[in-house]
C-alpha cells in the first residue's frame, strides 16, 4: 500500500483514504463532503467540477489525487472569507447569472482563475476561457456580464 | 414493471409512464400542525379550484374524480409571522421558488422575505401531476392567490372577533390587520399565536388584479441564490446520509438486449459490496463510487441483442411505418385543400425532418433511497414526484402512504426528468443493502438510457394568391408529435394530420414538445412562400395573421431588430419566425454570417419579443427567455443523437455538441407585459421560433434552403 495522500484544500490539510488514483472530484465530494464541486460528465468536458490547483483552474474529475498532494487546492467552499463573498461570487449573485445553477460552482472557479492571470479580460477572452464550461440553461450572457463586473470590482477595490 | 416468479423485474427501458390511480394519503390536519407548529393554515379540499389540472403529455387525462382527495395545506401562517407556502411543483431552475413566494407575499400583504416555499415533497405538499407544460404559472399562481386571500380573510376574522367589530371595515396590509376607525392593529404573528385554526379554501375569492400588484411583477432576485454561488445548496447528487452506499447499474450493450447469463461471483466476494440480480436488472452498491465501479467491472454478463434500425435510415422508416390512416382525433380539416391549391398563384410542397435530441441536463438523473420500517424515502431530481411515488409503491408492493418522494431543487430537466428510473434503481439496491443508496447516472448513461425528443418527418403543401394570402395549407407530422401542429395563419382550406409511428428510441417530453419541430416546418415554409411570391417574409406573415397578440410580438421584435435591413457584407442574412403556444406569443429575428468558403455559419444576433400576459418576475422571465433562445440554437444548428445497432454513437459532451460560449450571439429579449391578461407559463414557447428564424436567415445569406434539423451539424457545405 502506498502512503496515504494528504491534501491541502482551502488552507486546511485533509488525509485521504481513497486510492491515490481516484480522481480528485470523488475525494472532494464523497470522502471529504465538499460537494460544491459538481459531477457533470466525469470526462473533463463540462467544467462543473472545476477547482483551482496552485491557483489555476483544473477539471478535478480528470486529476488523480496523487498528482495534487503537494499543491494547494481551492474549491468553491474556500472562496468566501469571513462571511464575505469573493468578488466573482458577488458578481454572479448581482447579475443573477444562473438558472438551475448546477454549473455555477465551475463557472465561478474558472472565472476566478481567469481573473488571476488576466485582471481585465475582453469579452472575447472571457468567451475563450469559459468555452469548456457548459451551461445547459443558457445563462451565458449573464455569466459574461458577471465576469466583467467582477473584474471591475476587483480593480476598484484593489483585490 | 412486471413480477416474474415472485421477483421484482425492472425494465430499464420504458416510455413515459402514466400516473397510477390516486389514493388518499394520510397527513391529517393534526399532523400538519405538529410539523409546522401552531398557527393558521389554509387547506385545499377535493372541490378545489384547480379544475384545470394538467395532463401528462402522452398519458391519459386526469379526470375530475382523480383530482386531489386528500386534505393538505397550501399555506401556513406561523406564530412567529413566518409564512410557508406549499406546492407540489418542483424547482428545476425555472425560478418558481421565487415567483410563487412573490405571489403569496403580494396577495397576503406581507414582506417578500417572510415567505418560504415548500416544494415537491409528497408528504408535505398538495398532489400535483408534474412540473411540465408551462403549467405552474397559469394554474398554481391563481391557486396560491386564492389561498393567500383566504388566509387574509381568516386573519381579518380573528382580529374582528378580538376587537368585537365587523370584519368588513378592517384592513390587511404590511403583515398586520388594522382597524382604521380606532387605529389599533395586530400583527399576523399575534393573530396566529396560540391558535391552530384551519380553513378550507373557498372555490372563488376575489384576487388582486395585476395592475395593483406590489410584490409580484417585480424583478426580485432568486430567493436562495447565495446558497448556489457558495456551493452550499445540496442537489440530489450531493446528499450523503449516514451509512450511504454508492450504487451502479449494469447496462445492456444495446437497447432491448436481454440478459442470458451473468457471473457476479467476483463482485459478490468483494468486501462491503452488495450485488442485486432481479430479472434483467443487475446492480451493485458499495461504500464508495470506485468500489462500486470495480464491482460492476467484475461482473461478466452476456446479452442477447436484437437488430435495430439506425439514425441513417430513421426518416424513411418513419414514413414507411406510419399507420395507413390516423385516428380521427389526430386529423383536422376545413374547406378543401385541393380547391385552394387549384386557385393558388404559387404552390409549394416541401418535406422537413427533425433529429432525435437529448436534454443533457447538467445534473444527471440521480436518486438517494432510504428504507426504514418498511417505508421508503427517496430524494430525486424529478419533475413528477407524485407519479414517481406511485410507481415506487407499485413496484415494491407497498401503499403509496409508505413512500415519500422529495425533490431537492434540481440541476435542470427541460422535460427530461419525468420518469423514476434512478429512483427505482436506488430503491431496489437500498432494499437489498439495508442501507441508503445513491445512484447518479454517468454522463454516458444520461445520454443513452434517459429518453429523447422524438425525431420526425413533416410534410407541408401550400398555396398563396398573388397578393400573398394563403389559399391552402396541408400539414402532416410523422411521429414527432401534435404540439404546435395548428397554424396560426388564417386559411380557409386546410388539413392537418398527425401520424403516429411505433417507438424507435425511448422518447418523451422535451421543452416545447413537438412545437419546435412543427414551428420549424411551418415558419420555414412561410419564408419559402414569401420568396416564391417575391414578398417580404414579415409582410407575408402580417398579411395572413389576425391574432393581435401575435402581430404585436412580430411588430415589436421587428422594430428592435431593425427589419427590414439592408445587407452590408458578404454572407450576411436576416430571418424571421413567430408562433404561439400554451397561451404565450413569440417572434424571433436572426442575423447570421456565413463564410461560403469554409461553410461556417455563425449566428450574429437574435432578437426575440415574447408576451405571456402579466409578468410576475421580469428578471426570472428574461432568464427563461434568453435561456430558451440559446438552447434552441443547439437543436437548430448541431444537436443530434446518432444511433446504430441499438447503441448511441455520441453519448458524450465531446461528441454531442451543445451550445457553448462561442456559439452564443448577441441576444436581445423584449418582454411585453400585458397586465390585462392572466399570466401564462414561459418555459417553452420562447424556444420555438429560434430554429426557423436562423434557417430563414441562412437562406437570405446564401440562397440555400435547409429543411432538416439540425441544419448545419458539419457546416453548410455538407448539410
Interface residues (C-beta under 8 A of the other chain):
Chain A: X18 X19 X22 X26 X29 X30 X31 X33 X34 X35 X36 X37 X38 X39 X40 X41 X42 X43 X45 X46 X48 X75 X76 X77 X79 X80 X85 X89 X90 X92 X93 X96 X98 X99 X100 X101 X102 X103 X104 X105 X108 X126 X127 X128 X130 X131 X132 X133 X134 X135 X136 X137 X138 X139 X140 X141 X142 X143 X144
Chain B: X92 X93 X94 X95 X221 X222 X225 X226 X228 X229 X230 X231 X232 X233 X234 X235 X237 X238 X240 X246 X288 X289 X290 X359 X360 X361 X362 X363 X364 X409 X410 X411 X412 X414 X440 X442 X443 X619 X623 X624 X626 X627 X628 X629 X630 X631 X652 X653 X654 X658 X659 X660 X661 X662 X664 X667
